[in-house]
Amino acid sequence: MALRQIGFSIDEISLILNGHNIAGIFSNRKTEFEAAIHESQFQLSQISHYLERMKADFNMSYQVALKELPEVIVYSKRMVIPNYNAYFDIIPKLGEVVAYSGGYSNCVLRRGYTVHV
């Protein structure tokens, strides 16, 4: 079986080859795929909905408002998130880390930025 081709990481493949919790690893991967399929189906239904509305001569128009923001402290972190639902686990934990550190560690002050809403 081509484990890499069906999305298993090198660490997971190593665990599988060494016989560690094979059923659990496959079950977790199945759950991740099902969640991804569900999310993709939702996105597809939204696209289909918009296409149907566009056929009915629906015009999507947005108004852009430019707002000046006051000087703020910004926290930035780069990471890879497996899917949208993972944000609900990761963001609260990140908030706890920032709150615990006083919110100022490794922060850079940015001035004069304009945000498009």
Biopython code that builds the backbone (N, CA, C, O; Angstrom):
import numpy as np
from Bio.PDB.StructureBuilder import StructureBuilder

atoms = [
    (1, "MET", "N", (0.852, -1.179, 0.000)),
    (1, "MET", "CA", (0.000, 0.000, 0.000)),
    (1, "MET", "C", (0.895, 1.238, 0.000)),
    (1, "MET", "O", (1.874, 1.287, 0.745)),
    (2, "ALA", "N", (0.581, 2.222, -0.809)),
    (2, "ALA", "CA", (1.364, 3.444, -0.922)),
    (2, "ALA", "C", (0.874, 4.442, 0.121)),
    (2, "ALA", "O", (0.035, 5.293, -0.173)),
    (3, "LEU", "N", (1.396, 4.335, 1.331)),
    (3, "LEU", "CA", (0.930, 5.159, 2.445)),
    (3, "LEU", "C", (1.176, 6.646, 2.197)),
    (3, "LEU", "O", (0.359, 7.484, 2.579)),
    (4, "ARG", "N", (2.274, 6.966, 1.574)),
    (4, "ARG", "CA", (2.609, 8.371, 1.314)),
    (4, "ARG", "C", (1.608, 8.984, 0.333)),
    (4, "ARG", "O", (1.256, 10.159, 0.447)),
    (5, "GLN", "N", (1.152, 8.175, -0.635)),
    (5, "GLN", "CA", (0.222, 8.674, -1.647)),
    (5, "GLN", "C", (-1.165, 8.936, -1.080)),
    (5, "GLN", "O", (-1.926, 9.716, -1.652)),
    (6, "ILE", "N", (-1.506, 8.299, 0.033)),
    (6, "ILE", "CA", (-2.822, 8.559, 0.624)),
    (6, "ILE", "C", (-2.738, 9.531, 1.794)),
    (6, "ILE", "O", (-3.669, 9.644, 2.592)),
    (7, "GLY", "N", (-1.601, 10.235, 1.886)),
    (7, "GLY", "CA", (-1.525, 11.365, 2.793)),
    (7, "GLY", "C", (-0.890, 11.141, 4.152)),
    (7, "GLY", "O", (-0.928, 12.035, 4.997)),
    (8, "PHE", "N", (-0.304, 9.969, 4.390)),
    (8, "PHE", "CA", (0.334, 9.745, 5.686)),
    (8, "PHE", "C", (1.684, 10.441, 5.737)),
    (8, "PHE", "O", (2.407, 10.484, 4.743)),
    (9, "SER", "N", (2.018, 10.985, 6.897)),
    (9, "SER", "CA", (3.312, 11.642, 7.080)),
    (9, "SER", "C", (4.392, 10.572, 7.262)),
    (9, "SER", "O", (4.091, 9.400, 7.490)),
    (10, "ILE", "N", (5.629, 10.991, 7.159)),
    (10, "ILE", "CA", (6.753, 10.074, 7.351)),
    (10, "ILE", "C", (6.700, 9.474, 8.759)),
    (10, "ILE", "O", (6.935, 8.279, 8.935)),
    (11, "ASP", "N", (6.391, 10.305, 9.759)),
    (11, "ASP", "CA", (6.299, 9.815, 11.144)),
    (11, "ASP", "C", (5.207, 8.767, 11.284)),
    (11, "ASP", "O", (5.396, 7.752, 11.954)),
    (12, "GLU", "N", (4.049, 9.015, 10.645)),
    (12, "GLU", "CA", (2.948, 8.054, 10.719)),
    (12, "GLU", "C", (3.322, 6.745, 10.023)),
    (12, "GLU", "O", (3.011, 5.664, 10.524)),
    (13, "ILE", "N", (3.984, 6.840, 8.879)),
    (13, "ILE", "CA", (4.409, 5.637, 8.154)),
    (13, "ILE", "C", (5.375, 4.841, 8.995)),
    (13, "ILE", "O", (5.298, 3.613, 9.041)),
    (14, "SER", "N", (6.284, 5.525, 9.662)),
    (14, "SER", "CA", (7.241, 4.850, 10.543)),
    (14, "SER", "C", (6.525, 4.101, 11.662)),
    (14, "SER", "O", (6.865, 2.958, 11.970)),
    (15, "LEU", "N", (5.529, 4.751, 12.270)),
    (15, "LEU", "CA", (4.755, 4.102, 13.331)),
    (15, "LEU", "C", (4.002, 2.883, 12.796)),
    (15, "LEU", "O", (3.948, 1.844, 13.455)),
    (16, "ILE", "N", (3.423, 3.011, 11.599)),
    (16, "ILE", "CA", (2.681, 1.905, 11.002)),
    (16, "ILE", "C", (3.609, 0.734, 10.725)),
    (16, "ILE", "O", (3.281, -0.410, 11.039)),
    (17, "LEU", "N", (4.770, 1.016, 10.136)),
    (17, "LEU", "CA", (5.716, -0.049, 9.810)),
    (17, "LEU", "C", (6.260, -0.739, 11.053)),
    (17, "LEU", "O", (6.639, -1.910, 11.006)),
    (18, "ASN", "N", (6.296, -0.014, 12.155)),
    (18, "ASN", "CA", (6.758, -0.600, 13.417)),
    (18, "ASN", "C", (5.619, -1.213, 14.220)),
    (18, "ASN", "O", (5.832, -1.699, 15.331)),
    (19, "GLY", "N", (4.400, -1.192, 13.657)),
    (19, "GLY", "CA", (3.264, -1.853, 14.292)),
    (19, "GLY", "C", (2.623, -1.103, 15.438)),
    (19, "GLY", "O", (1.904, -1.705, 16.236)),
    (20, "HIS", "N", (2.861, 0.196, 15.547)),
    (20, "HIS", "CA", (2.302, 0.982, 16.638)),
    (20, "HIS", "C", (0.911, 1.512, 16.282)),
    (20, "HIS", "O", (0.790, 2.356, 15.394)),
    (21, "ASN", "N", (-0.112, 1.048, 16.938)),
    (21, "ASN", "CA", (-1.474, 1.567, 16.838)),
    (21, "ASN", "C", (-1.927, 1.795, 15.380)),
    (21, "ASN", "O", (-2.404, 2.875, 15.030)),
    (22, "ILE", "N", (-1.771, 0.778, 14.560)),
    (22, "ILE", "CA", (-2.103, 0.884, 13.140)),
    (22, "ILE", "C", (-3.561, 1.265, 12.939)),
    (22, "ILE", "O", (-3.868, 2.161, 12.153)),
    (23, "ALA", "N", (-4.458, 0.590, 13.644)),
    (23, "ALA", "CA", (-5.893, 0.867, 13.494)),
    (23, "ALA", "C", (-6.208, 2.303, 13.898)),
    (23, "ALA", "O", (-7.015, 2.962, 13.242)),
    (24, "GLY", "N", (-5.594, 2.791, 14.948)),
    (24, "GLY", "CA", (-5.829, 4.158, 15.415)),
    (24, "GLY", "C", (-5.341, 5.197, 14.414)),
    (24, "GLY", "O", (-6.006, 6.206, 14.180)),
    (25, "ILE", "N", (-4.172, 4.945, 13.824)),
    (25, "ILE", "CA", (-3.614, 5.878, 12.848)),
    (25, "ILE", "C", (-4.513, 5.948, 11.612)),
    (25, "ILE", "O", (-4.799, 7.030, 11.099)),
    (26, "PHE", "N", (-4.958, 4.758, 11.135)),
    (26, "PHE", "CA", (-5.851, 4.740, 9.972)),
    (26, "PHE", "C", (-7.198, 5.378, 10.305)),
    (26, "PHE", "O", (-7.785, 6.070, 9.473)),
    (27, "SER", "N", (-7.677, 5.146, 11.502)),
    (27, "SER", "CA", (-8.949, 5.738, 11.919)),
    (27, "SER", "C", (-8.849, 7.261, 11.960)),
    (27, "SER", "O", (-9.758, 7.958, 11.508)),
    (28, "ASN", "N", (-7.752, 7.775, 12.497)),
    (28, "ASN", "CA", (-7.544, 9.230, 12.538)),
    (28, "ASN", "C", (-7.490, 9.817, 11.133)),
    (28, "ASN", "O", (-8.072, 10.867, 10.865)),
    (29, "ARG", "N", (-6.777, 9.121, 10.230)),
    (29, "ARG", "CA", (-6.675, 9.612, 8.850)),
    (29, "ARG", "C", (-8.052, 9.612, 8.186)),
    (29, "ARG", "O", (-8.395, 10.543, 7.457)),
    (30, "LYS", "N", (-8.848, 8.551, 8.443)),
    (30, "LYS", "CA", (-10.198, 8.473, 7.883)),
    (30, "LYS", "C", (-11.040, 9.640, 8.379)),
    (30, "LYS", "O", (-11.754, 10.268, 7.597)),
    (31, "THR", "N", (-10.962, 9.934, 9.672)),
    (31, "THR", "CA", (-11.722, 11.042, 10.247)),
    (31, "THR", "C", (-11.303, 12.371, 9.618)),
    (31, "THR", "O", (-12.153, 13.213, 9.326)),
    (32, "GLU", "N", (-9.994, 12.565, 9.407)),
    (32, "GLU", "CA", (-9.507, 13.799, 8.777)),
    (32, "GLU", "C", (-10.043, 13.930, 7.356)),
    (32, "GLU", "O", (-10.464, 15.012, 6.944)),
    (33, "PHE", "N", (-10.028, 12.817, 6.599)),
    (33, "PHE", "CA", (-10.552, 12.851, 5.230)),
    (33, "PHE", "C", (-12.042, 13.136, 5.216)),
    (33, "PHE", "O", (-12.517, 13.896, 4.373)),
    (34, "GLU", "N", (-12.781, 12.541, 6.130)),
    (34, "GLU", "CA", (-14.222, 12.787, 6.192)),
    (34, "GLU", "C", (-14.519, 14.253, 6.502)),
    (34, "GLU", "O", (-15.440, 14.842, 5.937)),
    (35, "ALA", "N", (-13.733, 14.832, 7.401)),
    (35, "ALA", "CA", (-13.914, 16.253, 7.727)),
    (35, "ALA", "C", (-13.587, 17.125, 6.513)),
    (35, "ALA", "O", (-14.291, 18.095, 6.232)),
    (36, "ALA", "N", (-12.516, 16.774, 5.797)),
    (36, "ALA", "CA", (-12.136, 17.533, 4.603)),
    (36, "ALA", "C", (-13.210, 17.410, 3.522)),
    (36, "ALA", "O", (-13.522, 18.382, 2.834)),
    (37, "ILE", "N", (-13.768, 16.216, 3.379)),
    (37, "ILE", "CA", (-14.836, 16.010, 2.399)),
    (37, "ILE", "C", (-16.057, 16.847, 2.771)),
    (37, "ILE", "O", (-16.667, 17.484, 1.912)),
    (38, "HIS", "N", (-16.404, 16.842, 4.041)),
    (38, "HIS", "CA", (-17.549, 17.627, 4.514)),
    (38, "HIS", "C", (-17.337, 19.110, 4.235)),
    (38, "HIS", "O", (-18.241, 19.799, 3.762)),
    (39, "GLU", "N", (-16.137, 19.593, 4.532)),
    (39, "GLU", "CA", (-15.827, 21.003, 4.301)),
    (39, "GLU", "C", (-15.875, 21.329, 2.802)),
    (39, "GLU", "O", (-16.388, 22.379, 2.413)),
    (40, "SER", "N", (-15.345, 20.439, 1.967)),
    (40, "SER", "CA", (-15.366, 20.647, 0.520)),
    (40, "SER", "C", (-16.783, 20.614, -0.020)),
    (40, "SER", "O", (-17.124, 21.393, -0.911)),
    (41, "GLN", "N", (-17.613, 19.726, 0.503)),
    (41, "GLN", "CA", (-19.008, 19.663, 0.065)),
    (41, "GLN", "C", (-19.745, 20.952, 0.422)),
    (41, "GLN", "O", (-20.564, 21.437, -0.359)),
    (42, "PHE", "N", (-19.456, 21.504, 1.591)),
    (42, "PHE", "CA", (-20.069, 22.764, 1.998)),
    (42, "PHE", "C", (-19.651, 23.887, 1.053)),
    (42, "PHE", "O", (-20.484, 24.682, 0.618)),
    (43, "GLN", "N", (-18.352, 23.950, 0.736)),
    (43, "GLN", "CA", (-17.855, 24.979, -0.172)),
    (43, "GLN", "C", (-18.463, 24.814, -1.563)),
    (43, "GLN", "O", (-18.820, 25.799, -2.210)),
    (44, "LEU", "N", (-18.580, 23.568, -2.018)),
    (44, "LEU", "CA", (-19.182, 23.300, -3.317)),
    (44, "LEU", "C", (-20.638, 23.743, -3.350)),
    (44, "LEU", "O", (-21.096, 24.295, -4.350)),
    (45, "SER", "N", (-21.366, 23.507, -2.266)),
    (45, "SER", "CA", (-22.769, 23.927, -2.232)),
    (45, "SER", "C", (-22.877, 25.455, -2.263)),
    (45, "SER", "O", (-23.798, 25.997, -2.874)),
    (46, "GLN", "N", (-21.944, 26.149, -1.608)),
    (46, "GLN", "CA", (-21.952, 27.612, -1.660)),
    (46, "GLN", "C", (-21.677, 28.116, -3.072)),
    (46, "GLN", "O", (-22.332, 29.049, -3.537)),
    (47, "ILE", "N", (-20.719, 27.509, -3.751)),
    (47, "ILE", "CA", (-20.407, 27.902, -5.124)),
    (47, "ILE", "C", (-21.614, 27.649, -6.023)),
    (47, "ILE", "O", (-21.971, 28.494, -6.844)),
    (48, "SER", "N", (-22.236, 26.495, -5.865)),
    (48, "SER", "CA", (-23.423, 26.174, -6.664)),
    (48, "SER", "C", (-24.532, 27.181, -6.413)),
    (48, "SER", "O", (-25.219, 27.607, -7.341)),
    (49, "HIS", "N", (-24.699, 27.558, -5.154)),
    (49, "HIS", "CA", (-25.719, 28.550, -4.793)),
    (49, "HIS", "C", (-25.451, 29.883, -5.498)),
    (49, "HIS", "O", (-26.362, 30.475, -6.076)),
    (50, "TYR", "N", (-24.200, 30.356, -5.450)),
    (50, "TYR", "CA", (-23.857, 31.621, -6.103)),
    (50, "TYR", "C", (-24.035, 31.534, -7.607)),
    (50, "TYR", "O", (-24.499, 32.489, -8.230)),
    (51, "LEU", "N", (-23.672, 30.393, -8.205)),
    (51, "LEU", "CA", (-23.856, 30.230, -9.647)),
    (51, "LEU", "C", (-25.328, 30.299, -10.023)),
    (51, "LEU", "O", (-25.686, 30.906, -11.032)),
    (52, "GLU", "N", (-26.177, 29.684, -9.221)),
    (52, "GLU", "CA", (-27.622, 29.737, -9.480)),
    (52, "GLU", "C", (-28.145, 31.162, -9.363)),
    (52, "GLU", "O", (-28.972, 31.598, -10.164)),
    (53, "ARG", "N", (-27.661, 31.876, -8.366)),
    (53, "ARG", "CA", (-28.104, 33.274, -8.190)),
    (53, "ARG", "C", (-27.597, 34.152, -9.328)),
    (53, "ARG", "O", (-28.282, 35.087, -9.742)),
    (54, "MET", "N", (-26.396, 33.855, -9.837)),
    (54, "MET", "CA", (-25.853, 34.627, -10.949)),
    (54, "MET", "C", (-26.661, 34.369, -12.224)),
    (54, "MET", "O", (-26.830, 35.270, -13.047)),
    (55, "LYS", "N", (-27.154, 33.155, -12.386)),
    (55, "LYS", "CA", (-28.003, 32.848, -13.538)),
    (55, "LYS", "C", (-29.304, 33.641, -13.469)),
    (55, "LYS", "O", (-29.888, 33.985, -14.497)),
    (56, "ALA", "N", (-29.745, 33.923, -12.267)),
    (56, "ALA", "CA", (-30.982, 34.688, -12.072)),
    (56, "ALA", "C", (-30.701, 36.190, -12.093)),
    (56, "ALA", "O", (-31.495, 36.989, -11.595)),
    (57, "ASP", "N", (-29.565, 36.558, -12.674)),
    (57, "ASP", "CA", (-29.166, 37.950, -12.811)),
    (57, "ASP", "C", (-28.920, 38.634, -11.470)),
    (57, "ASP", "O", (-29.209, 39.819, -11.299)),
    (58, "PHE", "N", (-28.386, 37.873, -10.530)),
    (58, "PHE", "CA", (-28.013, 38.421, -9.226)),
    (58, "PHE", "C", (-26.668, 39.115, -9.365)),
    (58, "PHE", "O", (-25.732, 38.537, -9.919)),
    (59, "ASN", "N", (-26.556, 40.333, -8.877)),
    (59, "ASN", "CA", (-25.323, 41.096, -8.965)),
    (59, "ASN", "C", (-24.724, 41.244, -7.580)),
    (59, "ASN", "O", (-25.329, 41.844, -6.692)),
    (60, "MET", "N", (-23.532, 40.692, -7.401)),
    (60, "MET", "CA", (-22.849, 40.811, -6.111)),
    (60, "MET", "C", (-22.050, 42.107, -6.120)),
    (60, "MET", "O", (-21.095, 42.245, -6.885)),
    (61, "SER", "N", (-22.434, 43.047, -5.281)),
    (61, "SER", "CA", (-21.688, 44.297, -5.206)),
    (61, "SER", "C", (-21.307, 44.554, -3.748)),
    (61, "SER", "O", (-22.095, 44.343, -2.827)),
    (62, "TYR", "N", (-20.107, 45.004, -3.584)),
    (62, "TYR", "CA", (-19.593, 45.285, -2.251)),
    (62, "TYR", "C", (-19.106, 46.724, -2.209)),
    (62, "TYR", "O", (-18.612, 47.253, -3.204)),
    (63, "GLN", "N", (-19.248, 47.345, -1.063)),
    (63, "GLN", "CA", (-18.697, 48.669, -0.869)),
    (63, "GLN", "C", (-17.464, 48.517, 0.019)),
    (63, "GLN", "O", (-17.499, 47.843, 1.048)),
    (64, "VAL", "N", (-16.397, 49.144, -0.393)),
    (64, "VAL", "CA", (-15.145, 49.087, 0.353)),
    (64, "VAL", "C", (-15.032, 50.339, 1.200)),
    (64, "VAL", "O", (-15.219, 51.450, 0.705)),
    (65, "ALA", "N", (-14.727, 50.160, 2.468)),
    (65, "ALA", "CA", (-14.533, 51.295, 3.365)),
    (65, "ALA", "C", (-13.088, 51.274, 3.859)),
    (65, "ALA", "O", (-12.626, 50.264, 4.389)),
    (66, "LEU", "N", (-12.389, 52.371, 3.688)),
    (66, "LEU", "CA", (-11.026, 52.497, 4.179)),
    (66, "LEU", "C", (-11.064, 53.123, 5.562)),
    (66, "LEU", "O", (-11.691, 54.162, 5.773)),
    (67, "LYS", "N", (-10.389, 52.479, 6.494)),
    (67, "LYS", "CA", (-10.371, 52.991, 7.863)),
    (67, "LYS", "C", (-8.931, 53.076, 8.341)),
    (67, "LYS", "O", (-8.131, 52.165, 8.128)),
    (68, "GLU", "N", (-8.624, 54.172, 8.981)),
    (68, "GLU", "CA", (-7.313, 54.329, 9.605)),
    (68, "GLU", "C", (-7.364, 53.677, 10.980)),
    (68, "GLU", "O", (-8.328, 53.849, 11.726)),
    (69, "LEU", "N", (-6.340, 52.944, 11.298)),
    (69, "LEU", "CA", (-6.264, 52.308, 12.610)),
    (69, "LEU", "C", (-5.246, 53.032, 13.472)),
    (69, "LEU", "O", (-4.237, 53.525, 12.968)),
    (70, "PRO", "N", (-5.504, 53.095, 14.764)),
    (70, "PRO", "CA", (-4.506, 53.677, 15.657)),
    (70, "PRO", "C", (-3.327, 52.717, 15.795)),
    (70, "PRO", "O", (-3.396, 51.558, 15.387)),
    (71, "GLU", "N", (-2.265, 53.218, 16.371)),
    (71, "GLU", "CA", (-1.087, 52.415, 16.622)),
    (71, "GLU", "C", (-1.454, 51.204, 17.483)),
    (71, "GLU", "O", (-2.105, 51.358, 18.516)),
    (72, "VAL", "N", (-1.045, 50.005, 17.067)),
    (72, "VAL", "CA", (-1.380, 48.786, 17.808)),
    (72, "VAL", "C", (-0.170, 47.877, 17.894)),
    (72, "VAL", "O", (0.764, 47.991, 17.101)),
    (73, "ILE", "N", (-0.194, 46.990, 18.845)),
    (73, "ILE", "CA", (0.809, 45.939, 18.952)),
    (73, "ILE", "C", (0.239, 44.713, 18.252)),
    (73, "ILE", "O", (-0.895, 44.312, 18.511)),
    (74, "VAL", "N", (1.034, 44.120, 17.362)),
    (74, "VAL", "CA", (0.574, 43.008, 16.547)),
    (74, "VAL", "C", (1.333, 41.746, 16.914)),
    (74, "VAL", "O", (2.556, 41.764, 17.051)),
    (75, "TYR", "N", (0.601, 40.648, 17.073)),
    (75, "TYR", "CA", (1.222, 39.343, 17.308)),
    (75, "TYR", "C", (1.167, 38.574, 15.998)),
    (75, "TYR", "O", (0.113, 38.490, 15.368)),
    (76, "SER", "N", (2.291, 38.018, 15.589)),
    (76, "SER", "CA", (2.338, 37.272, 14.338)),
    (76, "SER", "C", (2.964, 35.905, 14.581)),
    (76, "SER", "O", (3.969, 35.783, 15.282)),
    (77, "LYS", "N", (2.360, 34.888, 13.997)),
    (77, "LYS", "CA", (2.900, 33.532, 14.115)),
    (77, "LYS", "C", (2.564, 32.785, 12.841)),
    (77, "LYS", "O", (1.434, 32.848, 12.357)),
    (78, "ARG", "N", (3.538, 32.081, 12.299)),
    (78, "ARG", "CA", (3.305, 31.274, 11.106)),
    (78, "ARG", "C", (3.216, 29.816, 11.518)),
    (78, "ARG", "O", (4.030, 29.321, 12.297)),
    (79, "MET", "N", (2.208, 29.139, 10.977)),
    (79, "MET", "CA", (2.043, 27.716, 11.257)),
    (79, "MET", "C", (1.178, 27.111, 10.164)),
    (79, "MET", "O", (0.501, 27.822, 9.421)),
    (80, "VAL", "N", (1.213, 25.787, 10.078)),
    (80, "VAL", "CA", (0.378, 25.077, 9.120)),
    (80, "VAL", "C", (-0.787, 24.480, 9.891)),
    (80, "VAL", "O", (-0.592, 23.753, 10.865)),
    (81, "ILE", "N", (-1.987, 24.787, 9.456)),
    (81, "ILE", "CA", (-3.209, 24.303, 10.095)),
    (81, "ILE", "C", (-3.808, 23.224, 9.191)),
    (81, "ILE", "O", (-3.983, 23.467, 7.997)),
    (82, "PRO", "N", (-4.126, 22.045, 9.721)),
    (82, "PRO", "CA", (-4.626, 20.967, 8.865)),
    (82, "PRO", "C", (-5.975, 21.261, 8.217)),
    (82, "PRO", "O", (-6.235, 20.807, 7.102)),
    (83, "ASN", "N", (-6.833, 22.011, 8.898)),
    (83, "ASN", "CA", (-8.139, 22.356, 8.330)),
    (83, "ASN", "C", (-8.739, 23.497, 9.143)),
    (83, "ASN", "O", (-8.209, 23.880, 10.186)),
    (84, "TYR", "N", (-9.839, 24.026, 8.654)),
    (84, "TYR", "CA", (-10.463, 25.182, 9.290)),
    (84, "TYR", "C", (-10.875, 24.889, 10.730)),
    (84, "TYR", "O", (-10.714, 25.742, 11.604)),
    (85, "ASN", "N", (-11.396, 23.709, 10.984)),
    (85, "ASN", "CA", (-11.880, 23.377, 12.324)),
    (85, "ASN", "C", (-10.767, 23.366, 13.366)),
    (85, "ASN", "O", (-11.034, 23.541, 14.555)),
    (86, "ALA", "N", (-9.530, 23.165, 12.938)),
    (86, "ALA", "CA", (-8.399, 23.158, 13.870)),
    (86, "ALA", "C", (-8.198, 24.531, 14.515)),
    (86, "ALA", "O", (-7.642, 24.629, 15.609)),
    (87, "TYR", "N", (-8.648, 25.583, 13.841)),
    (87, "TYR", "CA", (-8.532, 26.931, 14.416)),
    (87, "TYR", "C", (-9.212, 27.010, 15.782)),
    (87, "TYR", "O", (-8.748, 27.732, 16.664)),
    (88, "PHE", "N", (-10.302, 26.277, 15.962)),
    (88, "PHE", "CA", (-11.056, 26.358, 17.204)),
    (88, "PHE", "C", (-10.305, 25.729, 18.374)),
    (88, "PHE", "O", (-10.633, 25.998, 19.530)),
    (89, "ASP", "N", (-9.302, 24.896, 18.095)),
    (89, "ASP", "CA", (-8.439, 24.349, 19.135)),
    (89, "ASP", "C", (-7.183, 25.200, 19.304)),
    (89, "ASP", "O", (-6.736, 25.446, 20.424)),
    (90, "ILE", "N", (-6.625, 25.643, 18.191)),
    (90, "ILE", "CA", (-5.321, 26.311, 18.213)),
    (90, "ILE", "C", (-5.411, 27.752, 18.700)),
    (90, "ILE", "O", (-4.588, 28.168, 19.516)),
    (91, "ILE", "N", (-6.380, 28.521, 18.227)),
    (91, "ILE", "CA", (-6.462, 29.945, 18.565)),
    (91, "ILE", "C", (-6.662, 30.177, 20.062)),
    (91, "ILE", "O", (-5.982, 31.036, 20.623)),
    (92, "PRO", "N", (-7.568, 29.448, 20.745)),
    (92, "PRO", "CA", (-7.686, 29.676, 22.196)),
    (92, "PRO", "C", (-6.384, 29.376, 22.944)),
    (92, "PRO", "O", (-6.030, 30.093, 23.879)),
    (93, "LYS", "N", (-5.669, 28.318, 22.538)),
    (93, "LYS", "CA", (-4.391, 28.001, 23.188)),
    (93, "LYS", "C", (-3.372, 29.100, 22.930)),
    (93, "LYS", "O", (-2.600, 29.456, 23.821)),
    (94, "LEU", "N", (-3.365, 29.641, 21.710)),
    (94, "LEU", "CA", (-2.457, 30.730, 21.373)),
    (94, "LEU", "C", (-2.768, 31.956, 22.213)),
    (94, "LEU", "O", (-1.863, 32.647, 22.679)),
    (95, "GLY", "N", (-4.066, 32.222, 22.405)),
    (95, "GLY", "CA", (-4.486, 33.341, 23.241)),
    (95, "GLY", "C", (-3.984, 33.207, 24.662)),
    (95, "GLY", "O", (-3.577, 34.191, 25.279)),
    (96, "GLU", "N", (-4.012, 31.979, 25.187)),
    (96, "GLU", "CA", (-3.514, 31.740, 26.541)),
    (96, "GLU", "C", (-2.015, 32.012, 26.621)),
    (96, "GLU", "O", (-1.543, 32.601, 27.593)),
    (97, "VAL", "N", (-1.264, 31.584, 25.602)),
    (97, "VAL", "CA", (0.183, 31.801, 25.583)),
    (97, "VAL", "C", (0.491, 33.293, 25.544)),
    (97, "VAL", "O", (1.357, 33.770, 26.277)),
    (98, "VAL", "N", (-0.219, 34.031, 24.688)),
    (98, "VAL", "CA", (0.021, 35.471, 24.569)),
    (98, "VAL", "C", (-0.368, 36.176, 25.863)),
    (98, "VAL", "O", (0.359, 37.052, 26.331)),
    (99, "ALA", "N", (-1.506, 35.806, 26.446)),
    (99, "ALA", "CA", (-1.937, 36.429, 27.699)),
    (99, "ALA", "C", (-0.953, 36.135, 28.821)),
    (99, "ALA", "O", (-0.652, 37.011, 29.632)),
    (100, "TYR", "N", (-0.448, 34.901, 28.871)),
    (100, "TYR", "CA", (0.491, 34.510, 29.921)),
    (100, "TYR", "C", (1.797, 35.289, 29.798)),
    (100, "TYR", "O", (2.401, 35.659, 30.805)),
    (101, "SER", "N", (2.238, 35.541, 28.549)),
    (101, "SER", "CA", (3.517, 36.232, 28.347)),
    (101, "SER", "C", (3.366, 37.746, 28.436)),
    (101, "SER", "O", (4.337, 38.477, 28.240)),
    (102, "GLY", "N", (2.169, 38.220, 28.728)),
    (102, "GLY", "CA", (1.946, 39.653, 28.803)),
    (102, "GLY", "C", (1.607, 40.239, 27.446)),
    (102, "GLY", "O", (1.316, 41.430, 27.330)),
    (103, "GLY", "N", (1.646, 39.390, 26.408)),
    (103, "GLY", "CA", (1.265, 39.823, 25.078)),
    (103, "GLY", "C", (2.314, 40.633, 24.346)),
    (103, "GLY", "O", (2.067, 41.087, 23.229)),
    (104, "TYR", "N", (3.490, 40.828, 24.949)),
    (104, "TYR", "CA", (4.468, 41.711, 24.323)),
    (104, "TYR", "C", (5.735, 41.003, 23.865)),
    (104, "TYR", "O", (6.614, 41.648, 23.293)),
    (105, "SER", "N", (5.859, 39.701, 24.097)),
    (105, "SER", "CA", (7.103, 39.050, 23.701)),
    (105, "SER", "C", (7.165, 38.918, 22.187)),
    (105, "SER", "O", (6.190, 38.507, 21.556)),
    (106, "ASN", "N", (8.280, 39.258, 21.615)),
    (106, "ASN", "CA", (8.524, 39.167, 20.177)),
    (106, "ASN", "C", (7.512, 39.950, 19.342)),
    (106, "ASN", "O", (7.215, 39.551, 18.216)),
    (107, "CYS", "N", (6.982, 41.041, 19.860)),
    (107, "CYS", "CA", (6.030, 41.860, 19.108)),
    (107, "CYS", "C", (6.750, 43.045, 18.483)),
    (107, "CYS", "O", (7.720, 43.562, 19.039)),
    (108, "VAL", "N", (6.271, 43.462, 17.337)),
    (108, "VAL", "CA", (6.841, 44.607, 16.635)),
    (108, "VAL", "C", (5.748, 45.648, 16.481)),
    (108, "VAL", "O", (4.624, 45.326, 16.094)),
    (109, "LEU", "N", (6.074, 46.880, 16.780)),
    (109, "LEU", "CA", (5.112, 47.955, 16.665)),
    (109, "LEU", "C", (5.065, 48.438, 15.218)),
    (109, "LEU", "O", (6.100, 48.766, 14.637)),
    (110, "ARG", "N", (3.869, 48.483, 14.639)),
    (110, "ARG", "CA", (3.683, 48.923, 13.250)),
    (110, "ARG", "C", (2.897, 50.239, 13.256)),
    (110, "ARG", "O", (1.930, 50.376, 14.005)),
    (111, "ARG", "N", (3.297, 51.190, 12.442)),
    (111, "ARG", "CA", (2.651, 52.494, 12.399)),
    (111, "ARG", "C", (2.130, 52.787, 10.986)),
    (111, "ARG", "O", (2.735, 52.399, 9.987)),
    (112, "GLY", "N", (0.999, 53.478, 10.938)),
    (112, "GLY", "CA", (0.530, 54.047, 9.689)),
    (112, "GLY", "C", (-0.056, 53.052, 8.687)),
    (112, "GLY", "O", (-0.048, 53.320, 7.486)),
    (113, "TYR", "N", (-0.551, 51.940, 9.144)),
    (113, "TYR", "CA", (-1.141, 50.992, 8.209)),
    (113, "TYR", "C", (-2.608, 51.302, 7.971)),
    (113, "TYR", "O", (-3.311, 51.765, 8.870)),
    (114, "THR", "N", (-3.057, 51.044, 6.766)),
    (114, "THR", "CA", (-4.455, 51.210, 6.415)),
    (114, "THR", "C", (-5.049, 49.826, 6.216)),
    (114, "THR", "O", (-4.440, 48.984, 5.556)),
    (115, "VAL", "N", (-6.211, 49.578, 6.766)),
    (115, "VAL", "CA", (-6.871, 48.300, 6.635)),
    (115, "VAL", "C", (-8.067, 48.453, 5.723)),
    (115, "VAL", "O", (-8.839, 49.400, 5.871)),
    (116, "HIS", "N", (-8.237, 47.542, 4.784)),
    (116, "HIS", "CA", (-9.379, 47.547, 3.861)),
    (116, "HIS", "C", (-10.417, 46.578, 4.413)),
    (116, "HIS", "O", (-10.134, 45.391, 4.577)),
    (117, "VAL", "N", (-11.598, 47.068, 4.696)),
    (117, "VAL", "CA", (-12.662, 46.253, 5.273)),
    (117, "VAL", "C", (-13.675, 45.917, 4.205)),
    (117, "VAL", "O", (-14.660, 45.232, 4.482)),
]
sb = StructureBuilder()
sb.init_structure("model")
sb.init_model(0)
sb.init_chain("A")
sb.init_seg("    ")
for serial, (resi, resn, name, xyz) in enumerate(atoms, 1):
    if name == "N":
        sb.init_residue(resn, " ", resi, " ")
    sb.init_atom(name, np.array(xyz, "f"), 0.0, 1.0, " ", f" {name:<3s}", serial, name[0])
structure = sb.get_structure()
